[in-house]
Amino acid sequence: MNGDPAAPTRRTKYDELTGPALDSRLWEPLSFGPLVALEPEARTTVEDGVLTVDIPEFTNSNPDVQGIDNSKHVVLSTQGFRLPEDGVARFSVDLRAEITGDGSGDYRQGVAAFIVIDSTGGTHMVFDILSMGDRFFAEHEVLAMPGQENPFTRMIEDPFFSGRAGGRPDPDFRHCSIEIDRSRENVTWKIDDKILHEAADLHGLPEEVHLGFGIFTLVPLAEGKGSNHGQGARASWRDFEYGRPGEPG
């Protein structure tokens, strides 16, 4: 039965985040063969339902592979989530972020991410919400993997979004959600339940996705400047949830 997107969503929490450490049964770092996308000086704390990653200064880099250079600190769920063929799947988290050591206002120098990714099914599609703290972006991506003929990374920011969204209940955290409707070939990115971006006619959406969190830079290697110049990040996530709108609780 198709769920009504306007109806209440039955939400299931993926991880209670009780601490004192991140549960390795539920989460694993992104790896590129022997390389693991974790900043060596990152401090991860899990307490009272909140996960925080504090990176004083980025050090991970790669001068040859853009995706590895981008991925400063990335962790994905060990569980995959099947997407229904006939309705909407909704994934959400509360996110707050601060990028330190860089006052340029350039999002490429550092963003915190809520990640929804096809890491196993072969579409290599990514649907993220990225934050610099006071600015949020929808990211729509097809990863540049071997055999992928048309990779892309699209960053979408609506400069008037905050005015339309109005006030929010928590001045620190913003509620970020991504809704995927395979039957309608549609993906919607939301902040505090207001639409930030919507993409239609997305043929071949994945059958299964994983959730994740991370810290990225997006500095093109072609610029030859390197992606690290003393900047760091502190970000927190809480209430990783998934569900289907219109299903009873």
C-alpha positions in Angstrom: 0.0 0.0 0.0 1.3 3.4 -0.9 2.1 5.6 2.1 0.7 9.1 2.3 3.7 11.5 2.5 1.5 13.9 4.5 0.6 11.3 7.1 2.6 10.7 10.3 5.7 8.6 9.9 6.4 5.5 11.9 10.0 6.1 12.9 12.5 3.5 14.0 15.7 4.6 15.7 18.8 3.0 14.3 21.1 3.5 17.3 20.1 4.8 20.8 23.7 6.2 21.1 24.0 5.3 24.8 27.8 5.3 24.7 30.4 5.4 26.0 31.7 4.5 22.5 30.2 4.1 19.1 28.8 0.6 18.6 31.0 -1.3 16.1 28.1 -3.7 15.5 26.1 -0.8 14.0 28.8 1.4 12.4 31.9 0.9 10.4 34.4 3.4 8.8 34.4 4.0 5.1 37.4 2.3 3.6 39.3 2.6 0.3 41.0 -0.8 0.2 43.7 -0.5 3.0 42.9 3.2 3.6 40.3 4.0 6.2 38.5 7.4 6.1 39.1 8.4 9.8 41.0 11.4 11.0 43.7 10.1 13.3 43.3 13.0 15.8 39.5 12.9 15.8 37.8 12.7 19.1 34.5 10.8 19.1 32.1 11.0 22.0 28.8 9.2 22.5 26.7 10.4 25.4 23.0 10.9 26.2 21.9 10.1 22.7 24.3 12.4 21.0 27.3 11.5 18.8 30.0 14.2 18.4 33.1 14.1 16.3 35.7 16.8 17.0 38.6 17.2 14.6 41.0 19.9 15.6 42.7 20.0 12.2 42.2 18.0 9.0 45.2 15.8 8.0 43.8 13.2 5.7 44.5 13.9 2.0 45.3 12.3 -1.3 46.8 14.2 -4.2 45.7 11.7 -6.8 42.2 10.5 -6.0 39.4 13.1 -5.4 37.1 10.9 -3.5 39.7 9.8 -1.0 40.9 13.4 -0.6 37.3 14.6 0.1 36.6 12.0 2.8 38.2 13.2 6.0 36.1 11.2 8.4 33.3 9.0 7.2 31.3 6.2 9.0 28.5 4.2 7.5 25.8 1.9 9.0 26.5 -1.8 8.9 22.8 -2.4 8.2 21.4 -1.8 4.8 17.9 -0.5 4.4 15.7 -1.9 1.6 13.7 0.8 -0.3 10.0 -0.1 -0.9 9.0 -0.3 -4.5 5.6 1.3 -3.9 6.1 4.2 -1.5 8.3 6.6 0.3 11.3 5.6 2.5 12.3 8.4 5.0 15.7 8.7 6.7 16.4 11.4 9.2 18.8 12.8 11.8 19.3 16.0 13.9 22.6 17.7 12.9 24.6 20.6 14.1 28.1 21.6 12.9 30.9 24.1 13.2 33.7 24.5 10.8 36.8 25.9 12.5 40.0 27.5 11.2 38.5 28.8 8.0 36.7 32.1 7.6 36.3 32.1 3.9 32.7 31.0 3.8 33.6 28.5 1.1 31.7 25.2 1.7 34.5 23.3 -0.1 36.8 23.9 2.8 34.7 21.7 5.2 31.1 20.4 5.7 29.5 17.9 8.1 27.2 15.4 6.5 24.1 13.2 7.0 24.7 10.5 4.4 22.3 8.2 2.5 24.3 6.1 0.1 24.1 3.1 -2.2 27.4 1.5 -1.1 26.7 -2.0 -2.2 24.1 -2.0 -5.1 26.1 -0.6 -7.9 24.2 2.6 -8.6 26.8 4.6 -6.6 24.1 7.2 -5.8 24.5 9.5 -2.8 21.9 11.7 -1.2 23.4 13.9 1.5 22.5 16.9 3.6 25.6 19.0 4.3 26.1 21.7 6.9 28.6 24.4 7.6 26.6 25.4 10.7 24.7 28.3 9.5 24.3 27.1 5.9 22.8 23.8 4.7 23.1 22.1 1.3 21.4 19.2 -0.5 24.0 17.1 -2.2 23.1 14.8 -5.1 25.9 12.6 -6.3 26.9 9.6 -8.4 30.3 8.5 -7.3 33.2 8.3 -9.7 33.7 4.6 -9.4 35.2 2.2 -12.0 32.7 1.6 -14.8 30.6 4.6 -13.9 30.3 6.6 -17.1 28.6 9.8 -15.9 29.6 10.6 -12.3 28.6 14.0 -10.9 28.4 16.0 -7.6 25.7 18.6 -7.4 25.5 21.0 -4.4 22.2 22.8 -4.0 21.8 25.8 -1.7 18.6 27.9 -1.5 19.7 31.4 -0.3 16.1 32.2 0.7 15.4 28.9 2.5 15.9 30.1 6.1 13.4 32.9 5.5 10.7 30.6 4.3 11.5 28.0 7.0 11.0 30.5 9.8 12.0 29.7 13.4 13.1 26.4 14.6 12.6 24.7 18.0 16.3 24.0 18.7 18.9 26.7 18.0 21.6 24.2 17.8 20.3 21.1 16.0 18.4 21.1 12.7 16.2 18.2 11.7 17.5 16.8 8.4 15.5 14.2 6.4 15.8 12.5 3.0 12.8 10.9 1.4 13.2 8.4 -1.5 10.2 7.3 -3.6 11.3 4.6 -6.1 7.9 4.3 -7.6 7.7 8.0 -8.5 11.5 8.2 -9.2 11.7 11.1 -6.7 14.0 12.2 -3.9 13.3 15.1 -1.5 15.8 16.8 0.9 14.2 18.5 3.9 15.3 20.7 6.8 13.0 20.9 9.8 10.3 19.3 7.5 10.5 22.1 4.9 11.7 21.2 1.4 15.2 22.3 0.7 15.4 20.5 -2.7 13.5 18.0 -4.8 14.7 15.9 -7.7 12.4 14.1 -10.1 12.8 11.6 -13.0 15.6 9.8 -11.3 15.7 6.5 -13.1 17.2 3.5 -11.5 17.1 4.5 -7.9 18.9 2.0 -5.6 17.1 -0.9 -4.0 19.0 -0.5 -0.8 20.9 2.2 1.0 23.1 2.7 4.1 23.0 5.6 6.5 26.1 7.5 7.6 27.8 10.6 9.0 31.0 12.3 8.1 33.2 15.3 7.6 34.3 16.2 4.1 36.1 18.8 2.0 35.3 19.3 -1.6 38.4 21.1 -3.0 39.1 20.1 -6.6 42.5 18.4 -6.9 42.9 20.2 -10.2 43.3 23.5 -8.4 46.6 22.2 -7.0 46.2 23.9 -3.6 45.5 20.9 -1.4 42.4 20.6 0.8 44.0 21.1 4.2 45.2 24.4 5.5 44.6 24.3 9.2 40.8 24.0 9.2 38.9 21.5 11.3 35.3 20.7 12.4 33.1 19.8 15.3 29.8 18.2 14.5 27.0 16.3 16.4 24.3 14.0 15.3 21.3 12.5 17.2 18.2 10.4 16.5 19.3 8.5 13.4 15.8 7.2 12.2 14.1 5.5 9.3 10.5 4.9 8.4 7.7 5.1 5.9 5.2 8.0 6.0 1.6 6.9 6.4 2.4 3.6 8.3 0.9 3.2 11.7 3.1 3.5 14.7 
